[in-house]
Amino acid sequence: MTYNTNELVPSSKIVRNFWFYLSKISNKELDKIWILRNNKLDAVIISQKNYDWFEEYLENNEIKINQKKIKEEMKKSANSWLSDLVI
């Protein structure tokens, strides 16, 4: 996880200047804003476009992971079926 110091903003500053930071995201001056609470990263503000891309990326990877799991289960079932035939 990488971030620039200008992307780190305390939550209290976000509350007081929400529209300012929202415009930074909308105008593409910043890709993301990391919100700090008690000096720890707590949340991120990103644009709708970046969120959509991220959601699609996760969905595609989830499909790949599920396909891999299905193949593994099919292989286990086939091996089990074959071992039952041998006995």
C-alpha positions as protocol buffer text, in pm:
chain_id: "A"
residue {
  index: 1
  type: MET
  ca { x: 0 y: 0 z: 0 }
}
residue {
  index: 2
  type: THR
  ca { x: 156 y: 324 z: -111 }
}
residue {
  index: 3
  type: TYR
  ca { x: 48 y: 679 z: -52 }
}
residue {
  index: 4
  type: ASN
  ca { x: 179 y: 1032 z: -80 }
}
residue {
  index: 5
  type: THR
  ca { x: 184 y: 1260 z: 220 }
}
residue {
  index: 6
  type: ASN
  ca { x: -61 y: 1499 z: 49 }
}
residue {
  index: 7
  type: GLU
  ca { x: -311 y: 1208 z: 40 }
}
residue {
  index: 8
  type: LEU
  ca { x: -307 y: 1163 z: 419 }
}
residue {
  index: 9
  type: VAL
  ca { x: -579 y: 1369 z: 587 }
}
residue {
  index: 10
  type: PRO
  ca { x: -703 y: 1355 z: 947 }
}
residue {
  index: 11
  type: SER
  ca { x: -1074 y: 1274 z: 979 }
}
residue {
  index: 12
  type: SER
  ca { x: -1141 y: 1603 z: 1160 }
}
residue {
  index: 13
  type: LYS
  ca { x: -1002 y: 1794 z: 859 }
}
residue {
  index: 14
  type: ILE
  ca { x: -1216 y: 1587 z: 621 }
}
residue {
  index: 15
  type: VAL
  ca { x: -1528 y: 1675 z: 823 }
}
residue {
  index: 16
  type: ARG
  ca { x: -1450 y: 2048 z: 818 }
}
residue {
  index: 17
  type: ASN
  ca { x: -1346 y: 2055 z: 449 }
}
residue {
  index: 18
  type: PHE
  ca { x: -1541 y: 1769 z: 292 }
}
residue {
  index: 19
  type: TRP
  ca { x: -1635 y: 1952 z: -31 }
}
residue {
  index: 20
  type: PHE
  ca { x: -1277 y: 2066 z: -82 }
}
residue {
  index: 21
  type: TYR
  ca { x: -1146 y: 1708 z: -65 }
}
residue {
  index: 22
  type: LEU
  ca { x: -1434 y: 1573 z: -269 }
}
residue {
  index: 23
  type: SER
  ca { x: -1350 y: 1824 z: -543 }
}
residue {
  index: 24
  type: LYS
  ca { x: -984 y: 1708 z: -532 }
}
residue {
  index: 25
  type: ILE
  ca { x: -1106 y: 1358 z: -615 }
}
residue {
  index: 26
  type: SER
  ca { x: -1366 y: 1474 z: -870 }
}
residue {
  index: 27
  type: ASN
  ca { x: -1115 y: 1698 z: -1049 }
}
residue {
  index: 28
  type: LYS
  ca { x: -857 y: 1416 z: -1049 }
}
residue {
  index: 29
  type: GLU
  ca { x: -608 y: 1623 z: -853 }
}
residue {
  index: 30
  type: LEU
  ca { x: -581 y: 1321 z: -622 }
}
residue {
  index: 31
  type: ASP
  ca { x: -652 y: 954 z: -700 }
}
residue {
  index: 32
  type: LYS
  ca { x: -730 y: 874 z: -339 }
}
residue {
  index: 33
  type: ILE
  ca { x: -743 y: 1030 z: 4 }
}
residue {
  index: 34
  type: TRP
  ca { x: -638 y: 824 z: 305 }
}
residue {
  index: 35
  type: ILE
  ca { x: -837 y: 923 z: 611 }
}
residue {
  index: 36
  type: LEU
  ca { x: -649 y: 910 z: 940 }
}
residue {
  index: 37
  type: ARG
  ca { x: -822 y: 856 z: 1271 }
}
residue {
  index: 38
  type: ASN
  ca { x: -605 y: 869 z: 1584 }
}
residue {
  index: 39
  type: ASN
  ca { x: -300 y: 884 z: 1354 }
}
residue {
  index: 40
  type: LYS
  ca { x: -385 y: 549 z: 1193 }
}
residue {
  index: 41
  type: LEU
  ca { x: -515 y: 478 z: 843 }
}
residue {
  index: 42
  type: ASP
  ca { x: -887 y: 420 z: 877 }
}
residue {
  index: 43
  type: ALA
  ca { x: -1055 y: 468 z: 538 }
}
residue {
  index: 44
  type: VAL
  ca { x: -1001 y: 576 z: 179 }
}
residue {
  index: 45
  type: ILE
  ca { x: -1195 y: 806 z: -49 }
}
residue {
  index: 46
  type: ILE
  ca { x: -1170 y: 719 z: -419 }
}
residue {
  index: 47
  type: SER
  ca { x: -1362 y: 821 z: -731 }
}
residue {
  index: 48
  type: GLN
  ca { x: -1658 y: 622 z: -860 }
}
residue {
  index: 49
  type: LYS
  ca { x: -1452 y: 528 z: -1168 }
}
residue {
  index: 50
  type: ASN
  ca { x: -1170 y: 385 z: -954 }
}
residue {
  index: 51
  type: TYR
  ca { x: -1421 y: 205 z: -733 }
}
residue {
  index: 52
  type: ASP
  ca { x: -1589 y: 47 z: -1037 }
}
residue {
  index: 53
  type: TRP
  ca { x: -1252 y: -68 z: -1170 }
}
residue {
  index: 54
  type: PHE
  ca { x: -1157 y: -212 z: -830 }
}
residue {
  index: 55
  type: GLU
  ca { x: -1491 y: -390 z: -796 }
}
residue {
  index: 56
  type: GLU
  ca { x: -1454 y: -546 z: -1142 }
}
residue {
  index: 57
  type: TYR
  ca { x: -1097 y: -650 z: -1063 }
}
residue {
  index: 58
  type: LEU
  ca { x: -1207 y: -823 z: -742 }
}
residue {
  index: 59
  type: GLU
  ca { x: -1499 y: -990 z: -915 }
}
residue {
  index: 60
  type: ASN
  ca { x: -1274 y: -1127 z: -1192 }
}
residue {
  index: 61
  type: ASN
  ca { x: -1023 y: -1259 z: -941 }
}
residue {
  index: 62
  type: GLU
  ca { x: -1300 y: -1414 z: -732 }
}
residue {
  index: 63
  type: ILE
  ca { x: -1425 y: -1596 z: -1043 }
}
residue {
  index: 64
  type: LYS
  ca { x: -1072 y: -1726 z: -1110 }
}
residue {
  index: 65
  type: ILE
  ca { x: -1036 y: -1842 z: -749 }
}
residue {
  index: 66
  type: ASN
  ca { x: -1376 y: -2014 z: -759 }
}
residue {
  index: 67
  type: GLN
  ca { x: -1288 y: -2184 z: -1087 }
}
residue {
  index: 68
  type: LYS
  ca { x: -965 y: -2311 z: -935 }
}
residue {
  index: 69
  type: LYS
  ca { x: -1153 y: -2444 z: -630 }
}
residue {
  index: 70
  type: ILE
  ca { x: -1408 y: -2618 z: -853 }
}
residue {
  index: 71
  type: LYS
  ca { x: -1131 y: -2783 z: -1056 }
}
residue {
  index: 72
  type: GLU
  ca { x: -961 y: -2900 z: -738 }
}
residue {
  index: 73
  type: GLU
  ca { x: -1289 y: -3046 z: -606 }
}
residue {
  index: 74
  type: MET
  ca { x: -1355 y: -3218 z: -937 }
}
residue {
  index: 75
  type: LYS
  ca { x: -1006 y: -3366 z: -931 }
}
residue {
  index: 76
  type: LYS
  ca { x: -1058 y: -3491 z: -573 }
}
residue {
  index: 77
  type: SER
  ca { x: -1393 y: -3641 z: -670 }
}
residue {
  index: 78
  type: ALA
  ca { x: -1242 y: -3810 z: -975 }
}
residue {
  index: 79
  type: ASN
  ca { x: -956 y: -3949 z: -767 }
}
residue {
  index: 80
  type: SER
  ca { x: -1202 y: -4074 z: -507 }
}
residue {
  index: 81
  type: TRP
  ca { x: -1419 y: -4232 z: -777 }
}
residue {
  index: 82
  type: LEU
  ca { x: -1114 y: -4399 z: -936 }
}
residue {
  index: 83
  type: SER
  ca { x: -989 y: -4531 z: -603 }
}
residue {
  index: 84
  type: ASP
  ca { x: -1336 y: -4680 z: -537 }
}
residue {
  index: 85
  type: LEU
  ca { x: -1313 y: -4864 z: -870 }
}
residue {
  index: 86
  type: VAL
  ca { x: -970 y: -5008 z: -789 }
}
residue {
  index: 87
  type: ILE
  ca { x: -1080 y: -5153 z: -453 }
}
